């Protein structure tokens, strides 16, 4: 079920899977909710969880203003996650973030620890967009050169946008067929026809304009909830060393490396990722099955 929820003074687009009375797994989009594969959300729901994936601001059905000049900060997005968790369930939520949503999730766990019971970080890194720390691997230069040389599509043309996503997926090592389908769904959910809004929904470009200060990497040792880090071995955008750093620096964190994974969670890996997330959050509900 797709709907909206008012939280922290903004409207957030959400989609529910599973029993609303079950423990909540809150999945922050990176930036749209469709960064979280249907297969993974469905597997978690079958395991006895109430899964809610949601759009960050300026994405999907959430409050959209000007993605090229956002008036909010990364800390505001973290506060959105905490407020949404409280709106959806009285109990602490199991928070998960993917890509830039993983940055939101890290800050949310640090600044609103009472709101969350566990943390899952997928395909992300411990620093904000921009210059990377010397000990972390930066974007793969060759792959980024090919990716950024792709001509921008006509953002008003659904088919052109979907084809652009498929070509980008080929460069990144993701499934182009899946990427084309998801891009079409994102396009259908994007409000209005403004090119900047479509680009932000497809590419997550709002983060290039977002105030993400102050740094939080030095505070990772403060995260006290059970944490799982999931990362694709072949990810050229946030290479796997970023996930390995998160797993080292968050006390007791587990690391699941998807050997055939890149920037997206492949449907073939959804069961493994769901099993690890279920184990983190207390195991599979025997009534729900895995």
Secondary structure, DSSP 8 states (H G I E B T S, - for coil): -EEEEEETTEEEEEEEES-TTSEEEEEE-SSSGGGS-HHHHHHHHHTTEEEEEE--TTSTTS--S-TTS-SSBHHHHHHHHHHHHHHH-SS-EEEEEETHHHHHHHHHHHH-GGGEEEEEEES--SS-SSS--TTS----HHHHHHHHTS----TT-HHHHHHHHHHHHHHHTS-HHHHHHHHHHHHHHS-S--HHHHHHHHH-GGGGS-B--S--GGGGGG--SEEEEEEETT-SSS-HHHHHHHHHHSTT-EEEEETT--SS--GGGHHHHHHHHHHHTT---TTT--
